[in-house]
Amino acid sequence: MERQPVTSSNLAEVGYDPELETLEVQFRHGGVYQYFNVPAFMYERLITADSLGRFFNAEIKGHYPEAKL
């Protein structure tokens, strides 16, 4: 999955596959995780949030199944 760099103190890159509803996040500490069953509107909300890290922690982390790559 192709990821795009983002401006965030916690997230480095974010990618999304709308067909699989899979969000992929590379963190600044180096870990890469995939989050499953994430609707497209949640991805749009994430990338347009004032604080990507705050939105991610409040709305995605712990709300969707995840796997570390």
C-alpha beads as a LAMMPS data file, in Angstrom:
LAMMPS data file: protein, C-alpha beads

69 atoms
68 bonds

1 atom types
1 bond types

-500.0 500.0 xlo xhi
-500.0 500.0 ylo yhi
-500.0 500.0 zlo zhi

Masses

1 110.0

Atoms # bond

1 1 1 0.000 0.000 0.000
2 1 1 1.320 3.423 -0.878
3 1 1 1.558 5.858 2.029
4 1 1 1.781 9.640 1.950
5 1 1 3.841 11.730 4.388
6 1 1 1.752 13.687 6.900
7 1 1 2.471 16.558 9.259
8 1 1 2.169 15.113 12.742
9 1 1 4.358 14.699 15.810
10 1 1 3.294 11.032 16.113
11 1 1 2.354 9.832 12.604
12 1 1 4.890 9.846 9.752
13 1 1 2.911 8.396 6.832
14 1 1 -0.677 7.329 6.172
15 1 1 -2.166 5.188 3.409
16 1 1 -5.632 3.839 2.693
17 1 1 -7.087 1.093 0.500
18 1 1 -10.783 1.874 -0.046
19 1 1 -11.578 -1.557 -1.526
20 1 1 -10.267 -3.355 1.560
21 1 1 -11.173 -0.524 3.967
22 1 1 -7.661 -0.798 5.353
23 1 1 -5.760 2.097 6.882
24 1 1 -1.972 1.833 7.107
25 1 1 -0.019 4.067 9.467
26 1 1 3.717 4.465 9.881
27 1 1 4.579 6.039 13.199
28 1 1 7.531 8.322 13.803
29 1 1 8.964 5.720 16.198
30 1 1 9.176 3.405 13.171
31 1 1 6.321 0.945 13.649
32 1 1 3.879 0.276 10.797
33 1 1 0.339 -0.887 11.567
34 1 1 -2.730 -1.722 9.533
35 1 1 -6.249 -1.020 10.785
36 1 1 -9.106 -2.990 9.234
37 1 1 -12.763 -2.194 8.438
38 1 1 -12.041 1.542 8.545
39 1 1 -14.699 3.367 6.478
40 1 1 -13.501 5.847 3.859
41 1 1 -15.126 8.740 5.725
42 1 1 -12.960 7.998 8.775
43 1 1 -9.823 8.136 6.626
44 1 1 -10.986 11.487 5.205
45 1 1 -11.646 12.784 8.716
46 1 1 -8.189 11.633 9.814
47 1 1 -6.227 13.310 7.036
48 1 1 -8.178 16.570 7.384
49 1 1 -8.054 16.701 11.199
50 1 1 -6.387 19.664 12.899
51 1 1 -4.333 17.150 14.900
52 1 1 -3.849 13.799 13.182
53 1 1 -2.388 12.194 16.288
54 1 1 -5.220 13.337 18.538
55 1 1 -7.874 12.192 16.034
56 1 1 -6.097 8.859 15.526
57 1 1 -5.897 8.184 19.266
58 1 1 -9.516 9.207 19.899
59 1 1 -11.262 7.702 16.864
60 1 1 -9.165 4.891 15.358
61 1 1 -6.778 3.295 17.858
62 1 1 -8.692 0.692 19.852
63 1 1 -11.809 1.078 17.674
64 1 1 -10.714 -1.082 14.726
65 1 1 -8.875 -4.426 14.478
66 1 1 -5.152 -3.886 13.946
67 1 1 -2.018 -5.751 12.961
68 1 1 1.620 -4.740 13.162
69 1 1 3.567 -5.213 9.920

Bonds

1 1 1 2
2 1 2 3
3 1 3 4
4 1 4 5
5 1 5 6
6 1 6 7
7 1 7 8
8 1 8 9
9 1 9 10
10 1 10 11
11 1 11 12
12 1 12 13
13 1 13 14
14 1 14 15
15 1 15 16
16 1 16 17
17 1 17 18
18 1 18 19
19 1 19 20
20 1 20 21
21 1 21 22
22 1 22 23
23 1 23 24
24 1 24 25
25 1 25 26
26 1 26 27
27 1 27 28
28 1 28 29
29 1 29 30
30 1 30 31
31 1 31 32
32 1 32 33
33 1 33 34
34 1 34 35
35 1 35 36
36 1 36 37
37 1 37 38
38 1 38 39
39 1 39 40
40 1 40 41
41 1 41 42
42 1 42 43
43 1 43 44
44 1 44 45
45 1 45 46
46 1 46 47
47 1 47 48
48 1 48 49
49 1 49 50
50 1 50 51
51 1 51 52
52 1 52 53
53 1 53 54
54 1 54 55
55 1 55 56
56 1 56 57
57 1 57 58
58 1 58 59
59 1 59 60
60 1 60 61
61 1 61 62
62 1 62 63
63 1 63 64
64 1 64 65
65 1 65 66
66 1 66 67
67 1 67 68
68 1 68 69
